[in-house]
Amino acid sequence: QAISAFDSGHPAPADRDLPQARAADRRRCPAPCAAMGLLSILKKMKKDEKEARILMLGLDNAGKTTILKKLSEEDISHIMPTQGFNIKSLVQDNFKLNVWDIGGQKTIRPYWSNYFESSDALVYVIDSSDRRRLEESGSELNELIAEDKLGGIPLLVFANKQDLLNALSAEEISDMLNMSSIRDRTWTIQACSAKGGDGLQEGMEWLISNVQK
């Protein structure tokens, strides 16, 4: 019963702006600046325990936006790569989740840290069929887990694209990424298919139950 209540898309900075932004002048970067303003607004809106801010990350083409749209019962036939970030509010079991879907391209990943603050949970999406990039995906996940601003918050890993014949199982991915070594937070890995919807509700129900703890 996920319902889309608010939807906003924002562009990422052009590649030529990245060195300057990383050096010092992040004010020139439209995505982080817009993010900071929206963060302030959402902080004021966050009035009770029935609301949470969820950060959704993963490599490009992992299926983050498709998952979000499927949960919102929106059309997923024409999904474009996220060049900046999208915000969508989902209401499930009387719990409002403000989900921040951040682009996963390599040029955008240096800006992920702009969105860490005040996150109540991390959703990390992996393309289970892309064995070639699994090591890269695991490396990015390890860096996120090591971030102080994301310390201790629940982690939901979606092992996406299970509808594809060459997809690794959630158990295989967990073993290959050595997820059993994660000791500083509650975590789970959920097999899913964003296109078919399988496993998505189970993952979100786990997320809600653990965010409330």
Stockholm file with secondary structure:
# STOCKHOLM 1.0

chainA/1-213         QAISAFDSGHPAPADRDLPQARAADRRRCPAPCAAMGLLSILKKMKKDEKEARILMLGLDNAGKTTILKKLSEEDISHIMPTQGFNIKSLVQDNFKLNVWDIGGQKTIRPYWSNYFESSDALVYVIDSSDRRRLEESGSELNELIAEDKLGGIPLLVFANKQDLLNALSAEEISDMLNMSSIRDRTWTIQACSAKGGDGLQEGMEWLISNVQK
#=GR chainA/1-213 SS CCEEEEEEEECCCCGGGHHHHHHTCGGGCHHHHHHHHHHHHHHHHCCSTTEEEEEEEECTTSSHHHHHHHHTTCCCSSCCCCSSEEEEEEEETTEEEEEEEECCSTTTGGGGGGGCTTCSEEEEEEETTCGGGHHHHHHHHHHHHTCGGGTTCCEEEEEECTTSTTCCCHHHHHHHTTGGGCCSSCEEEEECCTTTCTTHHHHHHHHHHHHCC
#=GC SS_cons         CCEEEEEEEECCCCGGGHHHHHHTCGGGCHHHHHHHHHHHHHHHHCCSTTEEEEEEEECTTSSHHHHHHHHTTCCCSSCCCCSSEEEEEEEETTEEEEEEEECCSTTTGGGGGGGCTTCSEEEEEEETTCGGGHHHHHHHHHHHHTCGGGTTCCEEEEEECTTSTTCCCHHHHHHHTTGGGCCSSCEEEEECCTTTCTTHHHHHHHHHHHHCC
//
